[in-house]
Amino acid sequence: MDVDAFRAVHEQEWARLRALVATRHLSGAQADELVVLYQRTATHLSSLRSAQSEPVLLDELSTLLVRARARLTGSRYTAWRQVRHFAVRGLPAALWRVRWWALGAAAASTLLAVAAGVWMAGNPAAQASLFGSDEDVRRLVESDFAGYYTEYGNASFAGRVWTNNALVAATCIVLGVTGVFVVYALAQNALNVGLQGGLLIEHGRGELFFGLILPHGLLELTAVFVAAGAGLKLFWSWVAPGARSRAQALATEGRAMVGVALGLVFVLFVSGLVEGFVTPSPLPTWARIGIGALALAAFLAYVVLLGRPAARAGETGDLEARYAGDAVPVSG
């Protein structure tokens, strides 16, 4: 087939089809013409594919036919609409559904951190064993703990903590199916915070500890607890799948929890900005903590105000049925 000659013969029809697709309001005659040109162009594309024509022309006609089909069927489900649906309904619904798991993770972590802090504060032998000599402890308390937040430039530090925390959160969710990694990650994080907090409080630096931890930690730790809750929910989906098969339960919850992981990337980006720019700033302690509290309040409002009604309406955070596939009917 002479592709150039074929294009020359049919270019005007394709151009007319493009014009009709771009027309905002079609008359009855124009709609009929659109149908005819759509069918003709589909035939042209089939002929060109059979002749193994140039890929550029094939892609051009394929794109044109997709747009024409969307115009004929009245579909307006664009990529941006999918993003909006995820942000306004899917993600907040999934976050709302893991709230009790997240609260459980938060409660367990808080109890472990407080216990570790109390143990550390009254145990000089443990301080020497974990943090080194008296000189090492003095250096940590007086300079190293605060110096961690000013070691790098603001933007660089924010980027480092964001990527690290996002990786930890995603790992908690992805490996949550094991049920073991989540508990390990939570325990490690709680012990790290609790032991350092107990050491600083023991040496009269409690205000410094809370003044540096709370501004970003309010949102950051909440995101970690949500990630842990999502991972535990994923684990429980195959332990107790209910009426669903284990494979179906794991697939359904897995898709929803991956959406949570994507959403937490943005949440942790915000907490990273706070940790990089607000925590080490010269602002008063109350102002820095206030900024962190506002960030947390915004996140909680997003989950409650959007997530609760979406979940009550049946939204789970999973893919739409046309993408997720049909579910096998079950009794009960």
C-alpha positions in Angstrom: 0.0 0.0 0.0 1.2 3.5 -0.9 0.7 5.2 2.5 1.3 8.7 1.2 -1.4 8.2 -1.5 -3.8 6.7 1.1 -3.3 9.7 3.4 -3.8 12.2 0.6 -7.1 10.5 -0.3 -8.5 10.3 3.2 -6.9 13.3 5.0 -9.9 15.5 4.5 -12.2 12.9 6.1 -9.8 12.6 9.1 -9.6 16.4 9.4 -13.4 16.6 9.3 -13.6 14.0 12.1 -11.2 16.0 14.2 -13.3 19.1 13.7 -16.5 17.3 14.7 -14.9 15.8 17.8 -13.8 19.3 18.9 -17.2 20.8 18.2 -18.9 21.6 21.6 -22.5 21.2 20.5 -23.4 18.9 17.6 -26.5 19.1 15.6 -28.4 16.0 14.6 -26.8 16.0 11.2 -23.3 16.5 12.6 -23.8 13.7 15.0 -24.8 11.4 12.1 -21.8 12.5 10.2 -19.6 11.8 13.2 -20.8 8.3 13.3 -20.2 7.7 9.6 -16.7 9.2 9.7 -15.9 7.2 12.9 -16.8 4.0 11.1 -14.8 4.9 8.0 -11.7 5.9 10.0 -11.9 2.6 11.9 -11.9 0.8 8.5 -8.9 3.0 7.4 -7.0 2.1 10.5 -7.7 -1.6 10.1 -6.4 -1.4 6.5 -3.2 0.4 7.5 -2.5 -2.1 10.3 -2.9 -4.9 7.8 -0.4 -3.2 5.6 2.0 -2.6 8.5 1.9 1.1 7.9 4.1 3.7 9.7 3.6 3.7 13.5 3.1 7.5 13.7 0.1 7.4 11.4 -1.4 4.4 13.3 -1.0 6.2 16.6 -2.5 9.3 15.2 -5.6 7.6 13.9 -5.9 5.4 17.1 -6.0 8.6 19.2 -8.5 10.2 17.0 -10.8 7.2 17.2 -10.5 7.1 21.0 -11.6 10.7 21.2 -14.4 10.1 18.7 -15.7 7.1 20.6 -15.7 9.1 23.8 -17.7 11.8 22.1 -20.2 9.3 20.7 -20.7 7.5 24.0 -20.8 10.7 26.0 -17.9 9.5 28.2 -16.1 12.2 30.1 -14.1 9.9 32.4 -10.7 11.5 31.9 -7.5 10.8 33.7 -8.1 14.0 35.7 -11.5 12.8 36.8 -9.9 9.6 38.0 -7.4 11.6 40.0 -10.1 13.7 41.5 -12.2 10.6 42.4 -9.1 9.1 44.1 -8.4 12.3 46.1 -11.9 13.1 47.1 -13.5 9.7 47.6 -11.2 6.7 47.2 -8.3 7.8 49.4 -10.2 9.4 52.3 -12.6 6.4 52.4 -9.7 3.9 52.6 -8.1 6.1 55.3 -11.4 6.1 57.2 -11.7 2.3 57.0 -8.3 1.8 58.7 -8.9 4.3 61.5 -9.3 1.7 64.3 -6.2 -0.2 63.1 -4.3 3.1 63.1 -5.6 4.1 66.5 -4.6 0.7 67.9 -1.1 1.1 66.4 -0.9 4.6 67.9 -2.0 3.4 71.4 0.5 0.4 71.4 3.3 2.6 70.2 2.6 5.3 72.8 2.5 2.8 75.7 5.8 1.2 74.5 7.5 4.6 74.1 6.4 5.8 77.5 7.5 2.6 79.1 10.9 2.8 77.4 11.3 6.4 78.4 10.5 5.7 82.1 12.9 2.8 82.1 15.7 4.8 80.5 15.2 7.8 82.7 15.8 5.8 85.9 18.5 3.5 84.7 22.0 4.9 84.5 23.4 1.5 83.5 21.0 1.3 80.5 22.0 4.8 79.5 25.7 3.8 79.5 24.9 0.6 77.7 22.9 2.2 74.9 24.4 5.6 74.5 28.0 5.2 75.7 30.1 7.0 78.2 29.0 10.0 80.3 30.7 12.2 77.7 28.8 10.6 74.9 25.5 11.1 76.8 26.4 14.7 77.5 27.2 15.4 73.9 23.9 13.8 72.7 21.8 15.7 75.2 23.5 19.1 74.7 24.2 19.2 71.0 23.8 16.0 68.9 20.0 15.7 69.3 19.3 19.3 68.2 22.2 19.2 65.7 20.5 16.4 63.7 17.9 19.0 62.5 20.5 21.5 61.3 23.1 19.2 59.9 21.9 19.7 56.3 20.3 22.5 54.4 16.5 22.9 54.9 15.5 21.7 51.4 18.0 18.8 51.5 16.9 17.7 54.9 13.2 17.9 54.0 13.9 15.7 51.0 15.9 13.2 52.9 13.3 12.7 55.7 10.4 12.6 53.2 11.9 9.9 51.0 13.0 7.8 54.1 9.6 8.1 55.8 7.7 7.5 52.6 9.7 4.3 52.0 9.1 3.1 55.6 5.3 3.8 55.3 5.1 2.0 51.9 7.1 -0.9 53.3 4.8 -1.2 56.3 1.8 -1.5 53.9 3.4 -3.8 51.3 4.9 -6.1 53.9 1.9 -5.8 56.2 0.6 -9.0 54.7 3.2 -10.8 56.8 1.9 -9.4 60.1 5.4 -9.4 61.5 7.2 -6.5 59.8 4.6 -4.0 60.9 4.9 -4.9 64.6 8.7 -4.8 64.3 8.7 -1.4 62.6 6.3 0.1 65.1 8.3 -1.3 68.1 11.6 -0.1 66.7 10.2 3.4 66.1 8.5 3.6 69.5 11.7 2.4 71.3 13.9 4.9 69.5 11.6 7.8 70.4 11.0 6.6 73.9 14.6 5.9 74.8 15.9 9.2 73.5 13.0 11.1 75.1 13.6 9.5 78.5 17.3 10.3 78.3 16.7 14.0 77.5 13.9 14.4 80.1 16.2 12.8 82.7 18.8 15.5 82.0 16.4 18.3 82.1 16.0 18.7 78.4 12.4 17.7 78.0 11.3 21.0 76.6 14.0 20.7 73.9 12.8 17.1 73.1 9.2 17.9 72.7 9.9 21.2 71.0 11.8 19.4 68.2 9.7 16.2 68.0 6.2 17.6 68.0 6.2 20.2 65.2 6.7 17.5 62.5 6.1 14.4 64.6 2.3 15.1 65.1 1.7 14.5 61.4 4.6 12.2 60.6 3.8 9.8 63.4 0.1 9.8 62.5 1.1 8.9 58.9 3.3 6.0 60.3 0.4 4.8 62.5 -2.0 4.9 59.4 0.6 3.0 57.4 0.9 0.4 60.1 -2.9 0.2 60.5 -3.2 -0.4 56.7 -0.6 -3.1 56.8 -2.3 -4.8 59.7 -5.7 -4.6 58.0 -4.1 -6.2 54.9 -2.7 -9.0 57.1 -6.1 -9.5 58.7 -7.9 -9.7 55.3 -6.4 -13.1 54.6 -6.5 -14.3 58.2 -10.2 -13.6 58.5 -11.6 -13.0 55.0 -15.2 -13.5 56.0 -17.5 -14.5 53.2 -14.9 -13.8 50.6 -12.1 -16.1 49.5 -8.7 -15.3 50.9 -7.5 -14.4 47.4 -10.4 -12.1 46.8 -10.1 -10.4 50.2 -6.4 -9.9 49.8 -6.7 -8.5 46.3 -9.5 -6.1 47.3 -7.8 -4.8 50.4 -4.4 -4.9 48.7 -5.5 -2.5 46.0 -7.1 -0.2 48.5 -4.1 -0.2 50.8 -1.7 0.6 47.9 -3.9 3.7 47.4 -3.3 4.6 51.1 0.4 4.2 50.5 0.2 6.7 47.6 -1.7 9.1 49.6 0.7 8.9 52.5 3.5 9.9 50.2 1.9 13.4 50.0 1.1 13.5 53.7 4.7 12.7 54.5 5.9 15.3 52.0 4.0 17.9 54.1 5.5 16.6 57.3 9.0 16.6 55.6 8.5 20.3 54.8 7.6 21.0 58.4 10.6 19.0 59.7 13.0 20.6 57.2 11.8 24.2 57.5 9.8 24.6 60.7 11.3 22.3 63.3 14.8 23.8 63.1 13.5 27.4 62.6 14.1 30.2 65.2 10.3 30.4 65.7 9.1 30.1 69.3 8.3 26.6 70.5 4.6 27.3 70.7 4.5 28.6 67.1 6.4 25.6 65.7 4.2 23.1 67.6 1.1 25.1 66.5 2.1 24.8 62.8 2.5 21.0 63.3 -0.9 20.9 65.0 -2.6 22.7 62.1 -1.1 20.3 59.6 -2.4 17.4 61.7 -5.8 19.0 62.0 -6.0 19.5 58.3 -5.3 15.8 57.7 -7.8 14.6 60.2 -10.4 16.9 58.8 -9.7 15.5 55.3 -10.2 12.0 56.6 -13.4 12.7 58.7 -15.2 15.1 56.4 -14.5 13.3 53.2 -13.8 9.8 54.3 -16.7 9.0 56.5 -19.5 10.0 54.0 -17.6 8.3 51.2 -17.3 5.0 53.2 -20.9 5.1 54.2 -21.8 5.5 50.5 -20.0 2.2 49.8 -16.6 3.5 48.7 -13.8 1.3 49.8 -10.7 2.8 48.1 -10.6 -0.2 45.7 -10.6 0.2 41.9 -13.9 0.6 40.1 -15.6 -2.6 39.2 -14.7 -2.2 35.5 -11.0 -2.3 36.5 -11.1 -4.5 39.5 -13.1 -7.3 37.8 -16.3 -9.0 38.9 -16.6 -10.6 42.2 -17.9 -14.2 42.7 -21.2 -14.2 44.5 -21.1 -15.6 48.0 -23.8 -16.5 50.6 -24.1 -14.7 53.9 
